[in-house]
Amino acid sequence: MARTDEAAVLGYEQARDELIEVVRRLEAGGTSLEDSLALWERGEELAKVCRRWLEGARARLDASLAEEKAETEEETRDEE
């Protein structure tokens, strides 16, 4: 499975945990330039996965809040 395909099926928590490990390894240093670049690229992929999950969660939350507001407004109109 290609890394792009793999990143697409990762859950938020999996991507976040792997991203934390990537950052830890980069901060620790001691890796070659090539390995550091590979880690950086993987970190970018993981950050995108996390961002997509969070944007999706925000959209779902916004939709739920808008639906709740519409229902409340409809109930208020019905009571008048």
Secondary structure, DSSP 8 states (H G I E B T S, - for coil): --HHHHHHH--HHHHHHHHHHHHHHHHH----HHHHHHHHHHHHHHHHHHHHHHHHHHHHHHHHHHHHHHHHHHHHHHH-
